[in-house]
């Protein structure tokens, strides 16, 4: 029984440490990117390994496109991981899945993570990427309010965009838009 609990705690602590290491300059954009070409398929394989005990909670919709993106691999993995971690945490129940899908439009790759939680209040959507902002304070979900800040900083450092769509009561979708080769 305790092994599963310990694994969950280790994953949580790894996420916190990663976020804290990247959040040292929350008010400034990332400029020190180590760009390399990586297959989105390979990147997603690495991200999935970050969720060893929750693979059954993450559902991939459709196919992962066989394309190359030029990114800082570690930072992009952390951004996607943060979105998936939030989707799992904010799902309405333990049985709910989160979905990740990929879409190619013109020269942009859209990576969308959808949760089935209660959604984000309209007034909070514009604030949830602010450092240390926690929208729904009445829930008991652990966190520091820096995950989405880091996601936004990472995607913007790659000249991309974070789009947040949510309808309170019907879950949320977070989409990363980034150019591909």
N, C-alpha and C positions, 0 to 999 in steps of 0.2 A: 504494500500500500504506500509506504513512504517513498519508494523509488520514484513513482510517478509524480508525487508532490515535490520531491527534490528536483526532478527534471524541469518541472514547471517553474519553480523558483529560480533555477539557473538561467533558463530562457528569459525570464523577467529581468533578472539582474544584468544579463548580457545586453538586453535592450536598453536598460537605464544607463549603463556605462557607456555604450555606443552613443546614445543621445547626448549624454553629458560631455563626452569628448568632442562631439561636433558642435555643441551649443556654446562654446566658449566665446564666440563672437556673434551672438544672435542679432546684434544691431547692424552688422556689416555683411555684405554679400560674400559668398565664397569666391575666392579668386585663385586659390591654389588647387586646381583640378589636375589629376593625373589621368589624362584622356588616353583611351585605347579603344580599338575596334573590338566589339564583342557581339556575338550572336545573341539575340533576345531569348532564344531557346536555351542557350547555355546559362545566361543570366538568371532565367527563371528556375532552372535546375538548382542553381546555387541558393536562390531565395527559398525554394521549397525545403531544402536541407536545414534551414533555420527554424522550421516548424516540425520537428520530428514526431511529436505526439498529436498534431492537429491536422494531419494530411486529409483526414476525412471531413474536416470542417471547411476546407478550401476547395471550391469547385471551379475548374477551368472551363469556361464556356467557349466552345469552338476550338480552333487550332491556334497555337502560338505561331505567328508568322516567322518564316525562315529569312530574317533580315538582319542586317548589321547596324548597330548604333555606335556612335563614338561618344563614350561617356567615361566618367570616373567610376569604375566598376564598384568599388566599395561604397561610395556615396549613393549611387543609384540603387544598389542592393538594399541599403539602409532605408531609403525613401520608400521603396516598394514594401519592404518588411514592415515599416511603420504603418502604412495604409492597411495591410493585411492584419496586423496585430490589433489595430483599432477596430476593424470590421469584426473580428472575432470577439473582442472585448464588449463591443456595443450591440452585439446580436441580442435579440429579444429573449432567446432561451438557449440552453446548452445544446439543443438539438439542431438549431439553425445553422445553415451554412453561410459562408460569404462567397461571393462569386468574383472571379477576375476574368476579364475579357480583353481582347486586343482587336483593334480596328485600324486599317490603313486608309487615310484620306489624303489625297494629293501626296505630299512628301512628308506627312506627319504620321507618327505612330501614336495611337491613343491607347493607354493602358488604364482600364477602368476597374475599380474595386467597389463592389456593391455590398452593403450590409443590409440586414433585415431587422434592424433595431427600430427604436421609436423615432429616429430622425433628429434633426437639429432645428431648433426654433429659428425662425426667419431673422430675428434680431442678432442671433449669435453667429450666423454663417460668415459675416464679414469680419468677425473678431477671432474665430477659432484658430487662425494661423498666427495670431499675436502670441509672443512668448509668454508662457505661464498662464494663459487664459484657459479656463475650464468652463465650458458652457453650461452643462447640466450638473449643477453642484449637488442636487438631491440624490443622485445615484451613488452607489458605493464602489464605483470602478476606480481602480488604482491608476495613478499617473501624475505627471508633473505639468502637463500642458505645454510640452516642447516638441512633441513628435510631429505635429502638423507644421509647426514653424520650420523644422528641419526639412520636411518634405518640400515645402514651398521654396526654401532657400536652395536646396539641391536642384530642383527642376529649373528654377530661374537662372542659376549659375550655368546651366546647360542650354540657355536661351529657349527654354520651354515654358510651359504654363500649367498651373494646377487649377482645375475647374471643380467646383463643389456644387452638387445638386442634391437638395434634400427637401422632403416634404414631411413636416412634423407628423409623426404617426405612421409613416410609410418607409422609413429607412433612408439611407444616403448613398450617393455614388460619388466617388472621388476619381477624377480622371487626370492622368499625367499626359501632356501633349509634348512630343519631342520629335525633332527631325530624324530621319533615318537615311541611310545611304542607298 
